[in-house]
């Protein structure tokens, strides 16, 4: 494939200081505080992932009238939660997870029975639907789905949005400090070419499909390969890089990146945007050979104890003004056309947030795979992460 030119830093990528979300701070006191809390969350009622057998962190349970939400980090903040409570009278408790597989494991183990809203990605919607873990949505109880972008009115992973409502979309790529690197990366191959420079200062996603998919892509294969020889080649190549990887981490890398302990992280675009907007040293690229493009959704588990509140939450998030305000604070690419239309030109023109078609065309959505193939992925992942 032809190489994609590096996304340059131009005026439209910067937000004014009054609208951008703070990521980096100058004082030593703030750096110390970042070691204690993820600086991008700044949320009082959001807790990180609990063990699969655990109930949601915090007091009470799913039958106490509160709405328990299980989602990715950085999709909610205290302002959003307070606004929802003010509008509905329903208190929200949010827990976060690191991967779709972690979320699925918790629900299957029974530890997720208190959650009334979950945020599965596109391929996971298919899997959870087939496992009968998702409630078929009552379209008459939804308000605002007609405001979705055309692409998400009838998505291939959930025709007619029967089981899920699109929330946001994005890409997976590399976030790095370009001033600390000898050359600017263009593709996945950079990880191996510069492994000595990056050694122990590189993190990859704690997600088997994303990380192994990226290695497959670096070899010229599909992110969704089912070929045993290709999977073995990807496993061997990742094992070659393993001694140079500091950790497998999906979120919480900000402090180390800020302090210089990390030079590069594999990241979802929604998590990388704040860094690129705040400090010109940081840049995010979608590798030239392609990566993954994903959609995260809102869905109601079949075990949801507070279905009424779940519909309230979905309808609240679908309100264009609510969604637009959340995008400006949290920097995710909304699937809501009405909210997108209200965004400033500088946000609309941010190519990290809303990449051009020629970038997206080289990316693949993560597809469901046969169980026997997933077992191979999982076996390799266990070897990689435990080695």
Secondary structure per residue as TSV (DSSP state, phi and psi in degrees):
chain	resnum	aa	ss	phi	psi
A	1	X	-	360.0	145.7
A	2	X	-	-65.7	147.7
A	3	X	-	-76.1	137.6
A	4	X	-	-84.9	130.4
A	5	X	-	-58.3	144.8
A	6	X	-	-60.9	138.3
A	7	X	-	-66.8	119.7
A	8	X	-	-85.5	159.3
A	9	X	-	-83.1	113.2
A	10	X	-	-129.7	172.4
A	11	X	G	-55.3	-34.9
A	12	X	G	-72.8	-10.9
A	13	X	G	-84.9	-14.3
A	14	X	-	-97.1	138.9
A	15	X	-	-104.4	151.7
A	16	X	-	-64.5	155.3
A	17	X	T	-64.7	-17.8
A	18	X	T	-83.7	-15.4
A	19	X	T	-116.4	-22.8
A	20	X	S	-76.1	150.9
A	21	X	-	-82.7	135.1
A	22	X	-	-70.1	131.4
A	23	X	-	-120.6	-44.0
A	24	X	-	-113.7	143.6
A	25	X	-	-131.9	150.6
A	26	X	-	-85.9	-25.2
A	27	X	S	-81.1	150.9
A	28	X	H	-64.5	-34.2
A	29	X	H	-63.0	-39.4
A	30	X	H	-68.7	-41.1
A	31	X	H	-57.9	-41.4
A	32	X	H	-63.9	-39.4
A	33	X	H	-68.4	-29.0
A	34	X	H	-66.7	-25.6
A	35	X	T	-67.6	-18.6
A	36	X	T	-98.7	-18.7
A	37	X	S	-151.8	142.5
A	38	X	-	-62.7	118.6
A	39	X	T	-70.5	-17.9
A	40	X	T	-85.2	-15.3
A	41	X	T	-85.4	-59.1
A	42	X	-	51.6	47.0
A	43	X	-	-123.9	137.1
A	44	X	S	-90.5	-28.7
A	45	X	S	-107.8	20.2
A	46	X	E	-111.1	124.5
A	47	X	E	-115.8	150.2
A	48	X	-	-75.0	178.8
A	49	X	-	-61.8	136.4
A	50	X	-	-99.7	165.9
A	51	X	-	-57.3	153.0
A	52	X	T	-55.8	-27.5
A	53	X	T	-88.4	-2.7
A	54	X	-	-86.9	156.0
A	55	X	-	-86.1	167.9
A	56	X	-	-54.2	141.5
A	57	X	S	-64.4	140.9
A	58	X	S	112.2	172.0
A	59	X	S	-78.7	160.7
A	60	X	S	82.7	-172.4
A	61	X	-	-148.2	-178.9
A	62	X	T	-64.6	-10.3
A	63	X	T	-101.5	11.1
A	64	X	S	-92.3	9.9
A	65	X	S	92.2	-13.9
A	66	X	-	-80.1	162.7
A	67	X	E	-104.5	117.4
A	68	X	E	-98.2	124.7
A	69	X	E	-117.0	134.5
A	70	X	E	-117.3	114.5
A	71	X	E	-147.9	177.1
A	72	X	E	-75.4	154.1
A	73	X	T	-61.4	146.6
A	74	X	T	77.4	11.0
A	75	X	S	-96.1	-11.0
A	76	X	-	-136.5	159.5
A	77	X	-	-144.5	175.2
A	78	X	H	-62.9	-35.1
A	79	X	H	-61.9	-42.2
A	80	X	H	-65.8	-43.5
A	81	X	H	-64.9	-43.4
A	82	X	H	-64.4	-39.0
A	83	X	H	-64.4	-40.3
A	84	X	H	-65.1	-44.8
A	85	X	H	-62.9	-39.6
A	86	X	H	-64.4	-37.6
A	87	X	H	-77.4	-30.5
A	88	X	H	-119.0	-18.3
A	89	X	S	80.0	6.1
A	90	X	-	-101.0	125.4
A	91	X	-	-78.9	143.3
A	92	X	E	-114.8	136.8
A	93	X	E	-122.7	126.4
A	94	X	E	-116.4	131.0
A	95	X	E	-115.3	150.7
A	96	X	E	-119.5	156.2
A	97	X	E	-130.8	164.7
A	98	X	S	-96.1	-21.6
A	99	X	-	-155.5	159.7
A	100	X	H	-59.8	-38.1
A	101	X	H	-66.2	-35.9
A	102	X	H	-66.1	-41.4
A	103	X	H	-63.3	-45.5
A	104	X	H	-62.4	-43.1
A	105	X	H	-60.1	-40.6
A	106	X	H	-65.4	-44.3
A	107	X	H	-64.4	-40.2
A	108	X	H	-69.9	-28.9
A	109	X	T	-81.6	-4.6
A	110	X	T	89.2	-3.5
A	111	X	T	-78.5	-7.3
A	112	X	T	-104.9	17.9
A	113	X	T	-69.1	-12.7
A	114	X	T	-89.7	-10.7
A	115	X	-	-83.0	133.9
A	116	X	S	-107.2	-12.4
A	117	X	E	-135.1	132.1
A	118	X	E	-128.3	163.2
A	119	X	-	-122.7	64.4
A	120	X	-	-70.6	147.5
A	121	X	B	-76.1	170.0
A	122	X	H	-50.7	-54.0
A	123	X	H	-66.2	-29.3
A	124	X	H	-74.5	-27.0
A	125	X	H	-59.5	-44.3
A	126	X	H	-61.4	-47.1
A	127	X	H	-64.3	-45.0
A	128	X	H	-68.7	-34.6
A	129	X	H	-62.6	-45.0
A	130	X	H	-65.9	-28.2
A	131	X	T	-86.1	2.1
A	132	X	T	59.6	41.3
A	133	X	-	-101.3	-6.7
A	134	X	B	-116.0	142.2
A	135	X	-	-80.0	133.5
A	136	X	-	-66.9	124.2
A	137	X	-	-74.5	139.5
A	138	X	-	-83.1	102.3
A	139	X	G	-60.9	-24.9
A	140	X	G	-70.5	-16.8
A	141	X	G	-95.3	-1.8
A	142	X	-	-99.6	138.4
A	143	X	-	-129.1	117.4
A	144	X	S	115.4	-2.7
A	145	X	G	-67.0	-22.2
A	146	X	G	-68.8	-11.7
A	147	X	G	-88.7	-2.0
A	148	X	B	-68.3	150.6
A	149	X	-	-57.0	149.4
A	150	X	G	-53.8	-38.5
A	151	X	G	-60.6	-26.2
A	152	X	G	-108.7	12.3
A	153	X	T	-73.2	-31.0
A	154	X	S	-147.7	64.8
A	155	X	-	-67.5	150.7
A	156	X	T	-65.8	-27.8
A	157	X	T	-79.6	-16.5
A	158	X	S	-156.8	80.9
A	159	X	G	-55.3	128.2
A	160	X	G	72.0	9.4
A	161	X	G	50.1	48.0
A	162	X	S	-70.1	-31.8
A	163	X	S	-118.6	-6.0
A	164	X	-	-152.7	159.5
A	165	X	E	-122.3	122.2
A	166	X	E	-57.8	134.2
A	167	X	E	-107.5	-55.3
A	168	X	E	-154.4	172.0
A	169	X	E	-142.5	167.2
A	170	X	E	-179.2	-170.7
A	171	X	E	-123.2	170.9
A	172	X	E	-116.6	135.2
A	173	X	E	-160.3	-152.8
A	174	X	E	-118.9	128.1
A	175	X	E	-109.8	131.0
A	176	X	E	-152.6	162.7
A	177	X	E	-93.9	101.8
A	178	X	G	-71.0	-21.9
A	179	X	G	-73.0	-19.2
A	180	X	G	-97.4	-0.4
A	181	X	S	-108.9	147.9
A	182	X	S	-67.1	-33.2
A	183	X	S	-141.8	161.5
A	184	X	-	-86.4	127.4
A	185	X	-	-65.3	147.2
A	186	X	-	-117.6	-29.3
A	187	X	S	-149.2	173.6
A	188	X	T	-58.4	-30.4
A	189	X	T	-55.6	-25.6
A	190	X	H	-56.1	-34.7
A	191	X	H	-60.4	-36.4
A	192	X	H	-86.1	-37.0
A	193	X	H	-64.4	-35.8
A	194	X	T	-113.8	31.4
A	195	X	H	-63.9	-30.5
A	196	X	H	-69.6	-39.6
A	197	X	H	-66.2	-40.6
A	198	X	H	-84.6	-7.4
A	199	X	T	-51.7	122.4
A	200	X	T	63.6	13.5
A	201	X	S	-127.0	28.6
A	202	X	E	-133.2	135.0
A	203	X	E	-122.2	146.1
A	204	X	E	-116.7	160.7
A	205	X	-	-64.1	142.4
A	206	X	S	-83.9	64.3
A	207	X	-	-153.4	112.4
A	208	X	H	-60.3	-40.8
A	209	X	H	-70.5	-37.6
A	210	X	H	-72.1	-50.3
A	211	X	H	-70.7	-47.6
A	212	X	H	-67.3	-32.5
A	213	X	H	-62.7	-40.7
A	214	X	H	-64.1	-39.8
A	215	X	H	-67.1	-40.2
A	216	X	H	-58.1	-44.4
A	217	X	H	-62.3	-37.7
A	218	X	H	-64.3	-23.1
A	219	X	T	-93.9	1.7
A	220	X	T	88.0	12.6
A	221	X	-	-102.3	172.2
A	222	X	-	-73.8	146.3
A	223	X	T	-56.8	-25.1
A	224	X	T	-111.6	29.9
A	225	X	-	-57.3	142.0
A	226	X	-	-116.7	3.0
A	227	X	-	-79.0	124.3
A	228	X	H	-63.0	-37.7
A	229	X	H	-67.6	-39.6
A	230	X	H	-66.0	-40.9
A	231	X	H	-65.4	-39.2
A	232	X	H	-65.3	-40.6
A	233	X	H	-63.1	-40.6
A	234	X	H	-66.6	-42.0
A	235	X	H	-58.7	-47.2
A	236	X	H	-63.5	-38.3
A	237	X	H	-69.0	-38.6
A	238	X	H	-68.5	-36.8
A	239	X	H	-64.2	-32.3
A	240	X	H	-63.1	-36.3
A	241	X	H	-84.3	-20.0
A	242	X	H	-50.2	-44.2
A	243	X	T	-60.6	-18.6
A	244	X	T	-98.2	-3.0
A	245	X	-	-90.1	125.0
A	246	X	-	-68.0	-43.6
A	247	X	E	-170.1	167.6
A	248	X	E	-102.0	117.1
A	249	X	-	-148.3	132.1
A	250	X	S	-94.7	-36.5
A	251	X	S	-142.0	172.5
A	252	X	-	82.2	15.0
A	253	X	-	-88.1	-6.7
A	254	X	H	-59.7	-43.9
A	255	X	H	-61.8	-44.0
A	256	X	H	-68.4	-35.4
A	257	X	H	-67.9	-43.4
A	258	X	H	-61.1	-43.7
A	259	X	H	-79.5	-7.7
A	260	X	T	89.8	0.5
A	261	X	S	-68.6	-29.4
A	262	X	-	-112.7	141.7
A	263	X	S	-103.8	-26.8
A	264	X	E	-152.5	141.0
A	265	X	E	-133.9	142.0
A	266	X	E	-79.0	129.2
A	267	X	E	-147.1	153.1
A	268	X	E	-75.8	143.9
A	269	X	H	-55.5	-37.2
A	270	X	H	-63.5	-26.6
A	271	X	H	-89.7	-20.1
A	272	X	H	-88.3	-24.0
A	273	X	H	-58.0	-44.5
A	274	X	H	-58.4	-38.9
A	275	X	H	-66.7	-44.5
A	276	X	H	-68.8	-29.5
A	277	X	H	-77.0	-29.8
A	278	X	H	-89.1	-36.5
A	279	X	-	-137.2	124.4
A	280	X	T	-70.3	-9.8
A	281	X	T	-70.0	-26.0
A	282	X	E	-96.1	137.3
A	283	X	E	-138.2	148.5
A	284	X	E	-120.9	133.0
A	285	X	E	-129.1	149.9
A	286	X	-	-93.5	117.8
A	287	X	-	-51.9	145.2
A	288	X	T	-60.3	-31.6
A	289	X	T	-80.0	-7.9
A	290	X	-	112.8	168.2
A	291	X	-	-153.1	-149.0
A	292	X	B	-107.3	147.1
A	293	X	E	-119.6	132.4
A	294	X	E	-133.2	158.2
A	295	X	E	-123.9	129.9
A	296	X	E	-104.8	141.1
A	297	X	E	-125.7	169.9
A	298	X	E	-109.5	133.5
A	299	X	B	-144.7	161.5
A	300	X	-	-112.4	116.8
A	301	X	B	-63.2	154.4
A	302	X	T	-65.9	-20.2
A	303	X	T	-93.9	7.8
A	304	X	-	-57.6	126.0
A	305	X	S	-86.2	-13.6
A	306	X	-	-132.9	68.4
A	307	X	H	-63.2	-39.4
A	308	X	H	-59.7	-44.1
A	309	X	H	-67.0	-32.3
A	310	X	H	-62.8	-44.9
A	311	X	H	-64.1	-37.8
A	312	X	H	-59.6	-42.5
A	313	X	H	-64.7	-48.0
A	314	X	H	-59.9	-46.6
A	315	X	H	-65.6	-34.8
A	316	X	H	-64.6	-46.2
A	317	X	H	-65.3	-30.3
A	318	X	H	-74.4	-13.4
A	319	X	S	-64.2	124.8
A	320	X	H	-53.1	-43.2
A	321	X	H	-67.5	-41.5
A	322	X	H	-61.9	-46.4
A	323	X	H	-65.9	-44.0
A	324	X	H	-59.8	-44.6
A	325	X	H	-63.5	-39.2
A	326	X	H	-66.4	-39.4
A	327	X	H	-60.1	-41.8
A	328	X	H	-67.0	-27.7
A	329	X	H	-90.3	-38.1
A	330	X	H	-109.1	-12.5
A	331	X	-	58.8	61.5
A	332	X	-	-118.8	154.7
A	333	X	E	-85.7	106.1
A	334	X	E	-71.0	148.3
A	335	X	S	-96.1	8.7
A	336	X	B	-97.6	112.2
A	337	X	H	-62.4	-42.2
A	338	X	H	-64.6	-38.1
A	339	X	H	-69.1	-42.3
A	340	X	H	-58.9	-42.1
A	341	X	H	-61.0	-25.9
A	342	X	T	-88.1	-7.8
A	343	X	S	-70.9	155.1
A	344	X	-	-68.1	155.0
A	345	X	H	-56.6	-35.9
A	346	X	H	-67.5	-32.4
A	347	X	H	-74.1	-44.2
A	348	X	H	-59.3	-34.5
A	349	X	T	-90.5	3.8
A	350	X	-	-75.6	109.6
A	351	X	T	-75.6	-15.0
A	352	X	T	-74.1	-36.5
A	353	X	T	-80.3	-45.9
A	354	X	S	-124.8	82.0
A	355	X	-	-65.8	150.4
A	356	X	-	-68.6	163.3
A	357	X	H	-58.1	-37.3
A	358	X	H	-66.1	-24.0
A	359	X	H	-80.2	-48.0
A	360	X	H	-62.2	-35.1
A	361	X	T	-62.5	-23.6
A	362	X	T	-88.9	-4.0
A	363	X	-	-97.2	161.0
A	364	X	B	-123.5	144.7
A	365	X	-	-77.9	147.0
A	366	X	-	-75.8	122.7
A	367	X	-	-102.3	150.6
A	368	X	-	-62.4	145.1
A	369	X	-	-122.2	155.7
A	370	X	-	-58.4	150.3
A	371	X	H	-57.4	-38.6
A	372	X	H	-67.1	-30.9
A	373	X	H	-74.5	-41.3
A	374	X	H	-60.5	-33.8
A	375	X	H	-63.7	-35.6
A	376	X	H	-67.3	-46.5
A	377	X	H	-54.5	-49.2
A	378	X	H	-65.4	-37.4
A	379	X	H	-64.7	-45.6
A	380	X	H	-63.6	-40.4
A	381	X	H	-64.0	-39.7
A	382	X	H	-61.3	-43.2
A	383	X	H	-64.5	-40.7
A	384	X	H	-67.6	-46.4
A	385	X	H	-80.8	-16.6
A	386	X	H	-102.8	-6.5
A	387	X	-	-69.6	360.0
